Amino acid sequence: MFGNPAAERAAIEMTYEDTATISRTETTTGSNNITKTVPVVKYSEIICALSYSGSDKSQQTDAQNEIDYDAVLFTAPDLLVLPGDSVSLKRFGRMDPTSQRVLTFQVVGRPAVYATHQEIRVKDGDLA
């Protein structure tokens, strides 16, 4: 199996338990010649795996609970993912049990692409 990237990729992807939709902000001009930016889905329901990196900078203040942590998303190597893309993720095929919504992240930096997978650094910044 080792030395065969296709077999290694298949083995790695068998461990993926999450699904994600990746969107990118693009500029569009409407019929009234007004230019605006809109999110455009680039990839829908792709299999992936989310790994928390342990870099949790979340904090509780008197006014709010700020969520701020880093994670890594593992996906197929043939996807073009760019810094600033948005990721909506379902863990284990379902929504977050506490909020009943999908998890959302922003891609930070350029993904590390390998023959078998890519590692995409993502950041969650939200209010709880």
N, C-alpha and C positions, 0 to 999 in steps of 0.2 A: 504494500500500500504506500509506503513512504517512497518518494521519488515520482509519484504519479499525482500531479496536482488535481486532476479531475476526481480521483478517488478520495483524496484528502479533503477536497472541498465538500464532496457529498457526505463524508463522515462528520465534518464540522457542522454542516447545515442540519444534520439530524439532531443536533443538540439545541437548536434554536427553538424557543418556546413563545416568542413574542411576535406581534405583527405591527407594522408601522406604515404610515402614510407620510411621504416627504413632499413638502410644498416649497415653492420659491416665489418670491415677490418679483413681478414683472410689470413693466410699464405698458399701458394700453391707451389708445386714443379712441374716444367714443365718437358717435355720429355728430356731436356738436363741437368737435375739435378740442375737447377738454381732455388733457392727459392726466391719467391717474395711475396709481400702483395698485395691483390686486394680487392676492395669492393664487398661484396656479399649481395644481397637483401634478407632480412629476412622476411619482411612483405611489401606487396604492396597494395596501394590504401585502406588503413584502414581508417575508419571514426574516426574523432577526433575533438578536439576543442583547439584552441590556445588562450592563454590569456597573454597579455603583463603585466609584473609585475610592470612597472613604473620605473625600474632601468635602465635608459638610460645613458650610459657613452659615447655616441657618441661625436665626436669633429671634428671641421674643422681646418686644419692646412693650411699653405701656399701651401703645395704640394698636399694634398689630404683631402678627407672627410672620416673619419673613422667611421664606424657604429659599435656600441658595446652596445648591450642591452640584458637583460635577459627576459625570458618568461617561461610559463608553458604550457605543452601539456597534455591534458586530453585524455586518451584512455581506451580501455577495460583492465580489470585487468589480463587477461590470457596471455598477450603478455610478452615475456621475453626481456626487453630492458636493455642494459648495458651501463655504463659510456663509453663515447667515440664513441658510435654509431652515425651515421649521419642520419638526418631527412630532407627529401625533402618534402615540404608542399605546397599544393594549398589551398589558402584561398577561402572559399565559392565555391570550385570546379573549380577555375580558377587561372591563373598565376597572379603574382604581376603586376598590371596595369602600374606602372612606368617603370619597367625593362623588362616586358614581359617574365619573367622566374619564376620558382618556388622559394620559399623561402628556404634557407638552414640553418640548425642549427646543433650544436653538443650537445649531451647529456652530462650534467655535474652532477656528483653525482649519487646516487642510487634513482630510482623512489620510491615514497611513494605509496604502493599498498594497496587498500581497497577492500572490497567485491564487490563494485559496479563500481569501476573505479581505475585508477592509475594516479598520477600526476608526470609528468616527467619534471624536470628542464632542459631547453635548453638555449643555448647561441648563439647569432648571432654575428659574427665578420667578417666584410666584408669591402670592399672599395666601396664608391659610385662614 
